[in-house]
Amino acid sequence: MSISKASITDLSALLTLVNTTYRGESSIKGWTSEIHLLAGEIRIDEKILTHYLTNPAISVLKYTNPANQITGCVYLERKEENLYLGMLAVNPESQDGGIGRLLLQGAEEHARQLNCDKINITVIEDRTELIAWYQRRGYVATGGKFPFPLEYHKYGKPLKEITLIEMEKAIINPKRSD
């Protein structure tokens, strides 16, 4: 079991992981399915994920199980003094096993390495169970709300009006002197 930075050689496994976590029949086995909110067979395509994996400003961390299978991942991008976290995905059959928490811990360590002050996320407002999960891990709502980006369909077409809320977690960095 390990968390490490994903590379382009992980593209196929990550595409399968993310898309089966959020969409399709297999996503229903977990609690992260978005099929009741967004239409579309995929959550991410090869072109976008290739961009993520080859862009030096973006890191995708992967969780690999003892059988060397990728069963979790998270997208991280530095934005000014903060780190943006998205695309947290855990195989539906492996959910509730602590992999999401381990990926969040990996994200926090990554933020410390980059000297980031906070980790920011956006969550669909209707996903109250997901918001509560992040709150239990120290994330707080900032009060920021945004309409789902209708012109940008990489996440799928909304089946109804969707609002995103912003949450953040302060990062304590012992390396910082200020």
DAWOGI-V233071 format. One record per pair of residues at least 12 apart in sequence whose C-alpha atoms are under 8 Angstrom apart, sorted by the first residue. I is the first residue (numbers start at 0). J is the second residue. D is the distance in whole Angstrom. If there is no record, write none. Layout:
<<I/J/D> <I/J/D>>
//
This chain:
<<0/62/7> <0/63/5> <0/64/5> <0/65/5> <0/67/8> <1/62/6> <1/63/5> <1/64/7> <2/60/7> <2/61/5> <2/62/5> <2/63/6> <2/101/8> <2/102/7> <2/105/7> <3/60/5> <3/61/6> <3/62/7> <4/58/7> <4/59/6> <4/60/4> <4/61/6> <5/52/7> <5/58/7> <5/59/5> <5/60/5> <5/61/6> <6/52/6> <6/53/8> <6/59/8> <7/49/7> <7/52/6> <7/53/7> <10/45/8> <10/48/7> <10/49/7> <10/52/8> <12/69/7> <13/69/7> <13/72/8> <14/43/7> <14/44/7> <14/45/7> <14/48/7> <16/69/8> <16/70/7> <16/71/7> <16/88/7> <16/89/7> <16/90/6> <17/42/7> <17/43/7> <17/72/8> <17/86/8> <17/88/6> <17/89/8> <17/90/8> <18/40/8> <18/41/5> <18/42/5> <18/43/7> <19/90/7> <19/91/8> <20/32/6> <20/88/6> <20/89/6> <20/90/6> <20/91/6> <21/33/5> <21/34/7> <21/41/8> <21/42/6> <21/88/8> <22/34/6> <22/39/8> <22/40/6> <22/41/6> <22/42/7> <23/40/6> <23/41/8> <25/91/7> <26/91/6> <27/91/8> <28/91/6> <28/92/7> <29/90/8> <29/91/4> <29/92/7> <29/94/6> <30/91/7> <30/94/8> <31/91/8> <31/129/8> <35/158/8> <36/157/6> <36/158/5> <36/159/7> <37/154/8> <37/155/5> <37/156/5> <37/157/4> <37/158/5> <38/155/5> <38/156/5> <38/157/6> <38/158/6> <39/155/5> <39/156/7> <40/155/8> <41/154/8> <41/155/7> <42/153/7> <42/154/5> <42/155/6> <43/153/6> <43/154/7> <44/153/8> <56/76/6> <56/77/7> <57/74/7> <57/75/6> <57/76/5> <57/77/7> <58/74/6> <58/75/5> <58/76/6> <59/72/7> <59/73/6> <59/74/5> <59/75/6> <60/72/5> <60/73/5> <60/74/7> <60/75/8> <60/102/7> <60/105/8> <60/106/8> <61/73/7> <61/102/8> <62/98/7> <62/102/7> <70/89/6> <70/90/5> <70/93/7> <71/87/7> <71/88/5> <71/89/4> <71/90/6> <71/98/7> <71/99/7> <71/102/8> <72/86/7> <72/87/6> <72/88/5> <72/89/7> <72/102/7> <73/85/6> <73/86/5> <73/87/4> <73/88/6> <73/102/7> <73/106/8> <74/86/5> <74/87/7> <75/106/7> <77/115/8> <80/114/8> <80/115/5> <80/116/6> <80/117/7> <81/110/8> <81/115/5> <81/116/6> <81/117/5> <81/118/6> <81/119/7> <82/110/6> <82/115/6> <82/116/8> <82/117/6> <82/118/5> <82/119/6> <83/118/6> <83/119/5> <83/120/6> <84/106/8> <84/118/7> <84/119/6> <84/120/5> <85/120/6> <85/121/8> <87/99/7> <87/102/8> <100/136/8> <107/170/7> <110/170/7> <111/170/7> <111/171/8> <111/172/6> <111/174/8> <114/172/7> <114/174/8> <114/175/7> <115/170/7> <116/169/6> <116/170/5> <116/171/7> <116/172/8> <117/167/6> <117/168/5> <117/169/4> <117/170/5> <118/167/5> <118/168/5> <118/169/7> <118/170/7> <119/165/7> <119/166/6> <119/167/4> <119/168/7> <120/165/6> <120/166/5> <120/167/6> <121/163/6> <121/164/5> <121/165/4> <121/166/6> <122/163/5> <122/164/5> <122/165/7> <122/166/8> <123/161/7> <123/162/6> <123/163/4> <123/164/6> <124/161/7> <124/162/6> <124/163/5> <124/164/6> <125/161/8> <125/162/8> <137/168/6> <138/166/6> <138/167/5> <138/168/5> <139/166/5> <139/167/6> <139/168/6> <140/164/7> <140/165/6> <140/166/4> <140/167/7> <141/164/8> <141/165/6> <141/166/5> <141/167/7> <142/164/7> <142/165/7> <142/166/8> <143/164/6> <143/165/5> <143/166/8> <144/162/7> <144/163/6> <144/164/4> <144/165/6> <145/162/6> <145/163/5> <145/164/6> <146/161/6> <146/162/5> <146/163/6> <147/160/8> <147/161/5> <147/162/6> <147/163/6>>
//
